[in-house]
Amino acid sequence: MPDTDVDTFADFIATQVLDPWKGPKKVPAEEYYTSGHRTCQGCESAQLMKLMAKAGGPRSIVLGATGCMYVANTTYYSTPWAIPWMHTQLGSAGSAATGTAAGLKAMMRKGKMKKEPINVIAVCGDGGGADMGLSAISAALQHTQYNLLILLYDNESYANTDIQVSGSSPWGANSTFSPPGKVKRIMNRRWKKNTAAMLASGHPECRYVATVCTAYPVDAMNSVRKALTIGGPTFVHSLDPCPKGWDYDPMYSHELGELAVETGIWPLYEVEEGKLKMCGKSKRIVSGQFKRKPVREYLKRQGRFAHFTDEDIEYFQSKIDDMWETWLIPGVIPFAAA
Amino acid sequence: MTPPDLAVAEKIEGPSGETEELISGSEAIAHACRLADVDVITAYPIRPYDTVMQYVSQMISNGDFDCEFIVAESEHSQFEIVKHASVVGARVFCGSSGVGWFYAFEALAVTAGLRVPMVAMVGNRALDDPGAFGVEHNDALAVRDLGWMLNWVSTAQEALDTALIAYRVAEDKRVSLPCAISCDGAFLTHSQTLVKVPAQETVDSFLPPYDRAEKQLHPDNPITIAPQVNEDWLMEMRRQNDMAMRRARGVIIEAYEDFNAKFGRSGEPFIERYMMDDAEIALVGMGTLAMPVRVAVRKMREQGKKVGFVRVRWFRPFPTIELQDVLGGVHAVGVIDRDYSFGSAFHSGVLATEVRSALYPMESPPKVISFIAGLGGREVSADNVIEMADMAFDAAGGGDINDQDTHWIGVRE
């Protein structure tokens, strides 16, 4: 890369070094996402907030885009956040992170603020991240001079407005905008966006993109820690089972997260400095050490798929089979060479 | 009576270190950003405002200005980025024109709601469709109800001066509201005139550093900003914004007094009174319209017609007291709007509606005749202005001019 230090104002603001935690016993007890929220029982996105705040620690700033984790989570006079938190607009996670990081960087460079590494984390739901906020996230991932993390908590619908399909909802899922009816059984005919891989492949200068699931909490926290340590803008996408939107008993949130991975519906991977690494059970699916469970086991546990016929389930299974058997990079990059 | 002509106005000796440069309104705003030591600026192209960002980026690449300069991917992101930078304590600047300002509308609303003291520039431009690059005021006026302070400037000098004043007023703890400076597209953004560019030390003596204090978002101050309040608290917070806008009036007056003293300038904050002392009718308008109006007023004065002109500089807070004072004694007021408000009372423009409203409680208010002119950058000629003034004279003399309708001037029927 040519020497761009002709930019006399170029300055490097170091990140915090957040080493991975080797097992749950090494995770500190301190919480920075505490009581005061009013999310649903079994809410895995709330769990993700707790893990993220723990992973980032006290020298962090969190920006929360409109969504469940704002409306149900952050109420005046009862904020759960022990670290600084600020609302941002539905499509603004990328902009909020960029602005916060740029403000801190300018202030530190110009001697208006003590120079220190501060984590900047913007969180958004699938509506805010994969739909409305996609262009701002894309732009944020191009501004490599800023250290920031965008964390997408994907509960696969606009859940805080009464469950409407998003671009990240699964094919055929029942929602208040895609209810099965007398004539049309399948109203949501869109296949779930491949958001993390799209962002990783579309932003080759971005140093870290990962998928996580709260069913594997230590891995999820370590992903957040790596994203905050590596420097530059980073992106982590979490699949969060949602009892209200997916229609199941809240006690099964953890199991559904595991099943999403075990059926191959939610691949776990990280793209670090341009190198793809499959993680956890997804790695063993690729290597053949773990045989994918039938998607039926996952779909049949959730009311949002209760209207599925055998034919629908077969179609869903065939799409997941394609993902692992015909894709250029199984589970990640969907097109094959012609 | 010899009317003062701005072009040959007596040169007031400015403070030391001041330089005189031939620059456009956009470049004048860019100088204000540099002098205000702005920390974060976001850019996105749309004509005519984007020229400001061309000057800013050149200043940065030449090493004259230290600032985070982010080219955003949309106007919405542009305004959201600086909103968040401001909350961690950075002084910020942003701007747009026409539909670009509207693309950012959600961000504009929350910026005022959150009382983020951003200073923005609007290079006034007609809204699409059909497209036109020229000036109309409907873009900036759209935020008039939201808690943005709004002003219109008529020269590059005034643009530079007002931008510095805007930072001082916006960031004052008694106010803490965003402020947008409107510059008529092309006529001001792209026209060069001689501008006094003040020295850094003069600016520093006038504009204190931005300090958010207990409202700064930082790990040392782990506050929660903008949580959901619902009906429990929203009305109290709206009332706080209302009180802040009310307080802005006094803070603006204070800032102009200090600015005029330190920078060797003159002029009252809210309005410009042009030949109003003995005026029988008055024309009212905003922005660069002042130029042809002043010419027409002088021509009519030569014919013995006692006409004056009031240029509204600050639209929010609205100069109700000043307008009652200056217009209370005239027989008729002709308000020239470079905007429209379709379906409004008397089908008037926005300014006419506000002026009527301000004058209504007076004991015997003057007749208000509403004109719409110069849309989409169409030139308003001195002859157009004379036509409007004559109609106002007619109304004042009990003629049959309809003051319950709005007159479109210079339009093909």
Interface residues (C-beta under 8 A of the other chain):
Chain A: T8 F9 P58 R59 S60 I61 L63 Y70 V71 T74 T75 Y76 T79 W81 A82 I83 P84 W85 M86 H87 T88 Q89 G91 S92 G94 S95 A96 A97 T98 G99 T100 A102 G103 L104 K105 A106 M107 R109 K110 K112 M113 I118 S135 A136 S138 A139 H143
Chain B: D37 D39 V40 T42 I60 G63 D66 C67 E68 I70 A72 E73 S74 H76 S77 E80 I81 V82 K83 H84 A85 S86 V87 V88 G89 A90 V92 E106 A107 V110 P209 L217 H218 P219 N221 P222 I223 T224 I225 A226 P227 Q228 V229 N230 D232 W233
